[in-house]
Structure formats: C-alpha cells, structure tokens
Amino acid sequence: DIKIICKDKLELDLLSRESCFKVIRDNRPDWIINCAAYTNVDKAEEEKELAYKVNSLAPKFLSEAIKNYGGDLLQISTDYVFDGKKNTPYNPSENKSPICSYGFTKAKGEDFIYETLSGLDKGNIIRTSWLMSSYGNNFALKMIQKLKSHNKLKIIYDQLGSPTTANTLAYACWKTIILKNKGEKLPPIMHFTNSGVAS
C-alpha cells in the first residue's frame, strides 16, 4: 500500500523554491527521499554555484515545504562532510570539516535541514560513502570500462572507505521509514555503509 511519486526535472525543479513548494503542497507526501545531488567532486570546484543550489538550497526548500505542509524528509548525504584526516570511522555526532566544495555544499544542506526541522523530528539524514551500482556513473563501473581497453590501470590508493551498494542503501532508507512510522525514535543523523574497508 505504498504509492511512490517520482518527479522528473520538468515536473520538479529542485532549484526553484516555488516548484518544491507546489509539488509538496499538491501531493502531500508522507515522506520525501531526496537522492538528488551534484556529485561530480572535481567539477564542483568550477561549478560552485550550481553545486550549492542542488546540494544546499534544494534540501532547504524541501525542508521549508515540509514544515508548511507536513511529511518527513530523508536526505542522502556523504562522508565528504568530513576532512578524512581521522584514521578511524567518523561518528554521526562529530563536527563536520569539509575540505572541498562538494563536501561544503552537502554539509550546508544538512545544516539547512537541521535549522528548519529541528524540534519537529521531521528530518533524517543518512550519510554514506563510495556509492555504486550496476548502472549510472560510479567508480566501480568506470574501472570495469577502463579494464576493457587498458591492460594496466594507475589508481590512487591513499584513500580508505567503505564501498556501498545502492541496493543496500535503499534497504536502509526503507528500514528508516518503517521504523519511524512505527514510532521508533531515530537519531537525526545516521551513517550507513556496507561492512568492510577498501583502499
């Protein structure tokens, strides 16, 4: 008994406060799962304004609309809100310290959600890392494509993280919604990855 409403860019312009408000007012969703993001980390340094609009302002608009019309927001965020200098996993409560535009804009989006929905228990953030799936633009698929045309690959190996599949992240999203709908008290910020660590 779940109706999923998927809006394309023509129907829902995340860069427009009016569009966000109209779609939420007209549809009155119980939940908004915001998977939209400007994720090209390198290009975000050149297109800072666009990255800020998508990663910071869109969550702000969605939060403001929820505050007016009801519902809950589940925001997908990233480990890039941290600087990566720590040698152990980060806890959700640790201070953010982004070192790039992408990380800054995602951190600012989290701040807007918290500022708008704090005290209402209407905003949940799931931070994840190294997301990949069998489609789309991700590191795993890029490496498979490169292996088809190159015998040898040169890849940096000084970054450590937990690769996470889109399928398991989707499961975590549904689990969050189910638990919260049952009245469970969940932390406003959670970290979710698949188990294990890779370079």
C-alpha positions in Angstrom: 0.0 0.0 0.0 2.8 2.4 -0.9 2.4 4.9 -3.7 5.7 6.1 -5.0 5.6 9.5 -6.7 8.7 10.0 -9.0 9.0 13.5 -10.5 11.4 14.3 -13.3 13.2 17.6 -13.7 10.4 19.2 -15.7 7.8 18.4 -13.0 10.0 19.2 -10.0 12.7 21.8 -10.3 14.8 21.5 -7.2 16.5 24.8 -7.9 13.2 26.6 -7.5 11.6 27.1 -4.1 8.2 27.7 -5.7 8.4 24.3 -7.6 9.4 22.4 -4.4 6.5 24.0 -2.5 4.0 23.4 -5.3 4.9 19.7 -5.7 4.7 19.0 -2.0 1.6 21.1 -1.5 -0.2 19.3 -4.4 0.9 15.8 -3.5 1.2 15.9 0.3 3.7 13.0 0.6 4.3 11.3 3.9 8.0 11.1 3.0 10.4 12.7 0.7 13.5 10.7 -0.1 16.0 13.2 -1.5 18.6 11.3 -3.5 19.3 14.2 -5.8 22.8 15.6 -5.6 25.5 17.4 -7.6 28.1 14.6 -7.1 31.0 15.4 -9.5 33.5 16.3 -6.8 36.1 17.8 -9.1 33.7 19.8 -11.3 32.0 21.2 -8.2 35.2 23.3 -7.7 34.4 25.0 -11.0 30.6 25.0 -10.7 30.3 26.0 -7.1 27.1 27.9 -7.5 25.2 25.0 -9.2 26.6 22.6 -6.6 25.4 24.9 -3.9 21.9 25.2 -5.4 21.4 21.4 -5.8 23.2 20.2 -2.6 22.3 23.1 -0.2 19.3 25.1 -1.3 17.2 22.1 -2.6 17.2 20.4 0.9 16.4 23.8 2.4 13.4 24.3 0.1 12.2 20.8 0.7 12.5 21.3 4.5 10.6 24.5 4.4 7.8 22.9 2.4 7.6 20.0 4.8 7.4 22.5 7.7 4.4 24.1 6.0 2.6 21.1 4.6 3.7 18.1 6.7 5.6 14.9 5.9 9.2 13.8 6.7 12.4 14.2 4.8 15.1 11.5 4.3 18.2 13.2 3.0 21.1 11.2 1.5 24.4 12.8 2.4 28.0 11.8 2.2 31.3 11.2 4.1 32.7 14.2 2.3 31.3 16.4 5.1 34.5 15.3 6.9 38.1 16.1 6.0 39.2 12.4 6.0 42.2 13.0 8.3 40.9 10.8 11.0 42.3 7.2 10.9 39.1 5.7 12.4 35.5 5.8 11.3 33.6 9.0 12.0 30.6 9.1 14.3 27.5 10.9 13.2 27.8 13.4 16.1 31.3 14.6 15.2 31.9 18.1 13.9 31.8 18.4 10.1 35.0 19.6 8.4 34.6 19.6 4.6 37.7 20.4 2.5 36.1 20.7 -0.9 33.1 22.5 -2.5 31.1 19.3 -2.8 31.6 18.4 0.9 30.8 22.0 1.9 27.6 22.1 -0.1 26.4 18.8 1.3 27.3 19.9 4.8 25.4 23.1 4.3 22.4 21.2 3.1 22.4 19.2 6.3 22.6 22.5 8.3 19.6 23.9 6.5 17.6 20.7 7.2 18.6 20.8 10.9 17.8 24.6 11.2 14.4 24.3 9.5 13.2 21.0 11.0 14.9 20.8 14.4 12.5 20.1 17.2 9.9 18.8 14.8 11.5 15.3 14.3 10.8 15.6 10.6 14.3 15.5 9.1 16.6 12.4 8.9 20.0 12.3 7.3 21.8 9.2 6.1 25.4 9.7 5.3 27.0 7.0 3.1 30.3 6.5 1.2 31.6 5.2 -2.1 28.2 4.5 -3.6 28.0 2.2 -6.6 25.5 0.1 -8.6 25.3 -1.7 -11.9 24.2 1.5 -13.6 24.9 5.2 -13.5 28.1 7.0 -13.1 30.3 5.4 -10.3 33.8 4.3 -9.6 33.2 0.6 -10.0 31.7 0.9 -13.4 34.4 3.3 -14.6 37.1 0.8 -13.6 35.3 -2.1 -15.4 35.1 0.1 -18.5 38.8 1.0 -18.3 39.8 -2.6 -17.8 38.2 -3.5 -21.1 40.6 -1.1 -23.0 43.7 -1.0 -20.8 46.0 -3.7 -19.6 47.3 -1.6 -16.7 45.5 0.9 -14.5 47.0 3.6 -12.3 44.8 4.4 -9.4 45.5 6.4 -6.2 45.4 4.1 -3.1 45.8 6.5 -0.2 42.0 6.9 0.3 40.2 4.4 2.6 36.5 3.9 2.8 33.6 1.5 2.8 32.1 0.8 -0.7 28.3 0.8 -0.5 25.8 -0.6 -3.0 22.7 1.4 -3.9 20.6 -1.7 -3.1 21.7 -1.8 0.5 21.4 1.9 0.9 17.8 1.7 -0.5 17.1 -1.0 2.1 18.4 1.3 4.8 16.1 4.0 3.6 13.1 1.8 3.7 14.1 0.4 7.1 14.4 4.0 8.4 10.9 4.9 7.1 9.3 1.7 8.5 10.9 2.1 12.0 10.0 5.8 12.2 6.4 5.1 11.1 6.2 2.5 13.9 7.1 5.3 16.4 10.7 4.4 16.9 12.9 7.3 17.9 15.8 7.5 15.4 18.8 9.8 15.6 18.5 12.7 13.1 21.9 11.8 11.5 22.9 8.2 10.8 25.9 6.6 9.0 25.3 3.7 6.7 27.8 1.7 4.6 28.4 -1.9 3.7 30.8 -3.6 6.0 34.5 -3.7 5.3 37.1 -1.2 4.2 38.9 -0.8 1.0 41.6 1.5 -0.5 
